[in-house]
């Protein structure tokens, strides 16, 4: 999300609605249920509605990192197998439930012990403390050999897939619900309320994620309004 765009747009939209001025600093606002006045619809429309020949929506709920290899394979199949131009392919990830945490920065993973909350562990059995799926592992080079296992076309990182046209969606409701779980589990610093935690998470997401009011609602909107095809990955 373009945070400057969000702030400017939200201040205008929230004027006269009775929404506290402090809420406009948080993508989607501080209420449990996001209100339309604080939904950055302009940024959402610009991202999901950009010109494209192929628009694919992938819904993910369970935390399964194999998701990213599937997204990479879809990009490659559409570009190299079907011949669609790279800039004409858009794939949106509708992650909610545990899959919401792919959108959380290392700050969030560490502060709220996300790995512990969801039982996400490394090979040694220790809770993971960072978003290790985010950082690219190759150099962006559109002329790279797609068969190069170390090149950009085999890079499953979120950052590289974003360069290729991936849109990361964040469910405001999921963040609010998880914040309550974090507090209840004693994983938040002392004195923080669920609202404090949710506001902190929503202002520390990975770059370019789009906050939406409800992921299930967004799945319907992407299909009906924007013509996205639908796939569910339950790996």
PyMOL commands that set and color helices and strands:
alter all, ss='L'
color gray80, all
select helices_A, chain A and resi 3-14+21-25+36-38+41-48+67-81+86-88+97-103+106-111+114-118+152-154+158-163+172-184+194-202+215-224
alter helices_A, ss='H'
color red, helices_A
select strands_A, chain A and resi 54-60+89-95+166-171+210-212+229-233
alter strands_A, ss='S'
color yellow, strands_A
deselect
rebuild
show_as cartoon
